[in-house]
C-alpha cells in the first residue's frame, strides 16, 4: 500500500439481508480521504425467515448478535471512536424492527440507523461516485434483499429506485429444496425480474450512459470472469464485464448445484447458494436496459456513508441525505487533476502541439501525484504492485498499468520493459511509446521541481523542440542529471532536442548543442 497519513479511524458496520460487515478506515482529516485497512464479514442470513412471516427469526437474530459482539471487540481493542452503524432491507421490512434494535443495543452496544430504500440508493451511489467519478451513469447496488438503481446525467441525479430484487430473497422464493433450479422455476424467476425492472424508456437513459454496479454478486462474477480469461491483474475495481461474458457466466451457474459452485474459487461457499439468482438479476438488467458492459466498482454503500459523515457529521446524524448533498461532494471531488507550475510549463506545450495526447497528459498528472507519496524502496516490482493496488477513479486498468510502468521506467528501463512484456495482454502497440514519453516527462519534471527551474519553449513541434531553462536562483545545477533526462527525452519523442541554460558556461550537453546563449 502507498504511504498514508492517518489522523483518525472510523468503523462502518453494515447489517444487510444476508450478511453483516465491518470495515475499518484510516481517515486523512486534511483532505477527507480514506482507505480501508480491515474488512470483516459473516453470512448471518438475517432476512432468512422474513419472507413468510414478516418477522426476523430467533436463530437469525442470535447469529447476528454473535457476529456483532465480535465486531464490537475488534472496535474496542483498536480504540475506534467513531462507529457508523447502518441496517438495510431486512431490518427495514421487519415487523419486529424495534424489538430487534433494542436487543442489539443492549447486547452489543451498536445503535443502528435503518436506511430507507431511497437513502440506501443515494448513499451507495455516493460511495461509487467517490471511486469512479463518471458523469452519466446508471448505477446499481445488488444486495441480498434489494436492488437499488440511481440514474445520473452530468452528475445530476435524475431518478432513484429501490426494488425487492435481492439475491437471497429470490433464492428463497424460486430455488428448489437442494438449492438448484428447475427450468420452470428459473424461467419464473427470470420473468419476475423482467417484470419488476424498469426499461430504458421509463428511465429515459441517454446514449452516453455507463452502467456501474456494486455488490458481492457482481464482484464474484468479475473475479470468475477474470479467472476464465486468465486476466493478468488481481484487481476488481474499474473492471469491465461484457454482456456476452455476463450471459456466459449466468448460463454456467444456472446449470450447476450450489455444491459445485462452491468449488469455484472466485465464488466460494459463502456465496454459492445465492449467486445463481444474483447473476440472473445482473443478466436481465444488462439485457433489458441494453448495455454492452458493466463497470465494476469496489466502493458502494459503506464508502458513501463515510463520505457523508466526513462532509458533515451534523447532516449525517440528522439523516439528511439528498441529491443536493451529493452535488456538493461532486464539486469537491471531481475537479481536474492539478499539477505544479514547473510540471505544467513542461507538459502543457507538448500537449498543445500534439506531441503527447490528452490521456497521456492526464496519466502524467496522475503519476506526478502518485510519486509524491511513494515509499522509498529498491524493490521495483513491489513498488509496481503498490501503485497498481491503488484504486484510481479516473483511470482504466490499462491506463493505471501504463502509469505504473512509466514510474518504474524513470528508475530502471529494463524492469519497465519486463513489466510491459508481462502485462502485454492488457496493452496496445502504441502504449509502449506512451510509457516512454510519460517517463521522460516525469524524469525531467522531477529535476525542475527540485531545482526550481522553469521551462520556456522556443520551439515545440513535430520537427524540433527547443528549450530555455529559466533559473530562479543561483544554486548549483545537476548538469549530469539534466543531460541524462534530456537524452531520454530526445529518444522518447524521436525528434531533435536543443536547449540552453542562461548563466551557464557554453558547453555541449549529452551531444546536444546549447542554443540561445
N, C-alpha and C positions, 0 to 999 in steps of 0.2 A: 504494500500500500504506500501511496505517497505520504510525505510528512504532513501532519495535520495539527493545527493549533487548536487545542480544546480548552474552552473556558468553562463549560458545564456539561452535564449528562442529562438526558431526558429519556424516559421509557414510554413506549406506546404499547398498550395491551389491547388487542383486537379480538373480541369474542364473536365468532361467526356461527353460522348454521351448522357447520361441520367441524370446524377446528378453532382452537384458541392459540393465539400467537403473541409472543413478547419480542419486541425489537428495542434494543438499547442503542442510543445515538450519542456520539460526540457532537457538540454544537460549538461553532465558532461565533461568538456573540458579536464580533466586529462586523461581519458581513451576513450573519444569519444563515450561513451554510451549515450543512451537517453531513455526517457519514455514519452509517450503521456499523457497529463493531461487534454486536452479538445478536443472534436470532435463535429463538426457541419456539417450538410449536408442538402441539399434541392434537390428535384427532379425537375430540371429545364427543362428537356427534350430538350436540345439544338439541338439535331440531329433530332427532330421530323419532320421537313419539308425538310430534306436534301436529302432523297432518290429520290423523284420525280424530284426535281429541281436542286440539287447540291448546293443550296444556304441556308444559315441559315435564318430562318423566323423571321419576325419582333417581333412577340409575344414571340418566344423562346429567342431572344436576350434580350428583355426587362425583362423577368423573370430572366435571367442570371445576368443582370446588377443589378437588385434589390437585388438579393442574394449576389452578390459581394460587394455591398455597406454595407450590414450587416456585412460581413466578415471584411471589412476594418475598420468598427467601433470597432469590437472586438479586432483587432490587435492594433489599435491606443490606445485604452483605457488601454491596457496592456503594451504599450511602447515596442513592439517587434521589434527589429532592423532588423533581417534577415528574409526575406519572400521569399520563393521559390515557384513560380507560374508556373504551367505546364498545358498544354492543350493536349488532345489526339485526338481520331479518328474524332469526329465531326468537330473540327476546322481544323484538318489536311486535311480533304477531301473537305472543303468548298471553293467554287469559290470566295466568298466574305470574305475570311480569313483576308486579310489586313485591309479592312474597319472595320470589326468586332473588330480586335485587337486594332486599333486606337481609336475606340469609347470607348472600355473598358478602355484603358489607360487614356483617358480624363475624363471619368465619375467616375472611381473607383480608379485610381492610380496604378492598377496592370499591370505590364508588363509581359505578358505570354510568356513562351518558349513553342513552339509547337514541341512535340516529334514525330519523325518518328516511324513507326511500329517497326523497329529494336531497336531504343532506348527504346521504351516502354517495349519491351520484356526483354531487358537486365536490365533496372532499376527494373522492377518487380521481376525478378529472384534474383537480388542483395538483395532486401528487404526481400524476403522469405529466402534466404540463411542466412541472419543475425539471423533469428529466428528458423531455422530448422537444418542447418549445416549437411545436408545429402550428401555424396559424389556423388552418382549416382542417378539422378532424371530426370523424365520428368515433368517439371514444366509448369503449365498453369495459365493464368490470364484471366478470363472471365468477360468482361465488357459489357456496353450497346451497343457498336458499333463494337467491335472487340474481337478476341481471340488470345492471344499471347502464343506461345509454345517455351520452351527452353529445350534442351536435354543436359545433362552433364554426363561425366564419370570421377570419381575421382576428382570432382570439375572442370574439364576442359570442357569448352563449346564446344560441337560438332556441334550443329545446333540451329538456332533460326528462328522462323517463325511468321508472323503476318497475320491473316486471317480475312476477313469481316464477322465473325460469332459472333455477339453480341446479347444479349437477347432482347433489344429494337428493334434493326434492324430487327431481324427475326419475332418479334411480328408484326411489321408494314407490313411486306411482306406477312405473311401467316395466321394471325388470321382473324376471321370474324368480322363483324361490332360490335358485342356485346363483343368482346374480347375472345370469345370461339373458338374452333377448330372443324370443321367437320372432319370425318375420312379421307377424301381425302386430305384436307388441311394439316392435321397433317402428313399424310404419305408423302406428297410432301416436307414438312419441314424436316422430318427425312431423306429422301433421299438426299436432298440438303446438309445437314450437313455431311452425309456419303461420298458424292462425294467430298466435299471440304477438309475433313480431310485426312492427310497422314496416311498410315498404318504403322504397326510396322516394316515391312521390309524396307520401304523407310527411316524411321528414324534410322534403324539399332540399335534397343534398345537391350541392354544386359539383361540377366535374372534377375540380381540383382537390377534392377532399381525400384525406388519408385516413384509413381505418387503423386505429390504435387500440390495442387490447391489453388488459392485465388480468391476473388471476392464476391460481395454481394449475388449473386445467390447461390453460394456454401455455404456461411455462413448460409443463411436462410435454405437450405436443411439440414445442420448439426444440426441447432437448432431444426428443425422439427423432425429429426431422434432421437435426444435426448429426445424430448417431447414424442414421441411414445414409446421409450424404457424405459422411466422413469429413465433416466441416472442421477446418483446422483450428478455429478459435473456441475456447471454452467460455463462451460469453452469450448470454441470452438478451440482455438489454440492446435495443435497436436492431434486433434480428428480424428479418422479414421471412414470412412463410407464404408461399404462393398458393393460390386457390387449388391448383392441381395437387399440391402436397397435402393441403388440408383434407381434400376429398380422399386421397390415398390413405392417409393415417386413419381417418374415420372408418374407411372400408376395412382396414386391417383389424382395428379394435373391435368392431361390431361382430366379427366372426370368432372372437376369442372369448374364453371364460376369464373370470376375474383372477383365477389361479394362474392361468397362462400369462395374463397381462402383468401380474406381479413380478414375473421373471424378467420383464423388460427393465433394465437398469434405469433408463431415463424416466420411467413412470414410478416404479416401486410399489410396495404393498399398501402404503397408506392411501394411495390414490387409485389403486387398481379397480375398486368396486364402482367408483363414480365417473371415471374418465370416459367411458363409452357414452354416457348421457351428455357429459360435458363436451366431448368432441362433436356430438350430433348438434348441439346448440351452436357451436362455432361454425360448423359446416353450413347449417341452414342460414345463419346470419350472413356469412360471406356471400353465399349464392343469392339469397333473396335481395340483398342490398347491392348486388352487382359490383363487388370489389374484386380486384385481381390479386391482392395480397393483404396481409396483416402485418403491421409493425408491432413488435412485442415490447412493452415497457416493463422494466423491473420494478418500477415505483407506482404506487396507487394510493389506496385509502390511508394507510398508516403515514406515508410521507405527506399526504395532503393535510392530515390532522396536525402534524408537526409544523408544516409551513404556516398554517393558520395561527397556531399558538405563537410562533415566533414573530409573525406580523403584528399581532396584538393579543396578548393574553386576556385582556378585558373583553374583547369581542368574542374570543373563543369561549370563555366561560359564560358569556351571555347567550351562547348558542346562536350567534348571528353569522351564518354563512350564506352568502348570496352572490350573484354574478358580479355585483359592484366590487365586492372584496377581492374577487378573483382578478378583475380588471386592474386593481391596484397592484396586485402581485405581478401581472404581466408587465406593467410599466417598470417595475423594479428589476425583474429577472431577464427580460427579453431584449435588453439593449445590445447593440452591436459590440463585438469584442474590441476593446481599446488596447492600443499598444503605445509605447513611449515615443516621444518626439524623435529620438535617434533612430529607432527601428522604422518609424513611419517615413522619415525622409529618405531612407534607403529603398524601401519596398514599394512605396506608392508610385514613383515614376516608372518602375518596372512593370507594374500592373497597368498604368495608363498607356504605356507604349505597346502593350500586348506581349511583353516578354515573359510574364507569368500570367496565368489565368485566374479568374475570380476565386475558384475553390482553392487554388494553390496559395493565393494571398490569405484566404481565411484560415487554411490549415497552418500557415506560418504564424498567424496571430494567436491561434490556439497553442502552438508549440512554444511560443515566447512565454505564455502564461505557465505552461507546464514546467518549463525549465527552471522557472523561479522557485519552484517548491520541490524539485527533485533532490533526493538524498545523495550524498557523496558516496560513490561505490566504484570499484574497478570491475565488478562483475556485470558486464554489459547485457548479458542475457537476462539476468534478474531485473535489471533496470528496464529492459524492454517489456517484460511481463508486468512490472509495476505500472508502467504507462498504459498498457492495454487494459489492465484491470479497472482503470478509472472509467466511469460511465459519463462520457462527454455528450451532452444533449444535442449538440449541433452537428455531430459527425457520424457518418455511417461506419460500419465495421471496416470497410476498405480504407476510408479516409483516416480512421484512427490508426490503422496499421501503417499507412503512409507516414503519418505524423510520428509514430514511434520509431520507425526505421530512419526517418530523417534526423531525429535527435541522436540516434545511435551513430549515424554516419558522421556527425560532427566530431565524434570521438574516435571512431575506427571504421574506415570504409570496408575493410574485409568482413567484419562482423555484420555490417549492414547488408552486404551482398549475400552472406549466408542466410540471413533472416528473410531477405527478399525471395530467395530460392525456396525456403521452407514454406512460405505463405504465397507461393506463386498462384495457387488456385483461386485466391481472393483477388489477384491483381489483373490489371490490363497492361498491355505492352507499354503504353505511354507513361505508366506510373513510375517506372524506373527513372525516367528523365525528370519527372516532377520531384522525386525524392532528392536527386542531385541538386536541383535548383533550390529547393527549400533548405536543404542542408547548407549550401553555400551562403545563402542569405542569413541563416541562423549564426553561422560562424563569424561572418563579418559584422552582423548586428551586435553580437556579444562584445566584440572589440570596441565598437562605437560606444556601447553603453558604459563599459569600464573606463575608457579613456576620455569620455565626453567629447568625442569627435563628431562633428556633423558632416553630412554629405551634400554636396551640390552637384547635380548632373549638368555637365556642359553639353553632352550629347547622350541620348538614350534611344536607340532604335535597333532594328534587326541587323544593322551593318557594323555598329560600333557603340561602345559605352565609354564615355569619358567622365571620370570623377574629379572633383576637387574636394579634398578633405579640409574642413574648416576647424582650426584649433580654437578652443575657448580658454586655454591655459598654457603654461609653459612646462608642464610636466613631461618627463621623458616618454617617448612613444615606443611601443613594442614593434619596431620596424620588421623584425623577422616574422612575427605573427601576422602582421598586415600583408607582408609578401606572400606567405603561405595561403592566407584566406583569399587573396585576390587571384592567385594561381588557380585555386579550386573554383573560384567564381568564373574565370575565363573558360575552364574546361566544362563546367556545367552548362553555361549558356552558349558555348561554341561560337563565340564572336570575339573580336579583338577588344581588350580592355586596357585603357590608358588612364593615368591618374596623376595628380600632383598633390603635394602637401606643402603649402606655403610655409616659409621659415625653416624648412629642412634643406640641407645642402643637396645640390644636384647629384643624383645618383640613379642608376638603373636598378629597379627593384624587381627581382624574380624574372629578369629578362624583358621587362616591360618598360618602355621609355617614359620618363617623367615629363609631363607636358604642363604648359601654363605657368612655368616659373618666371 
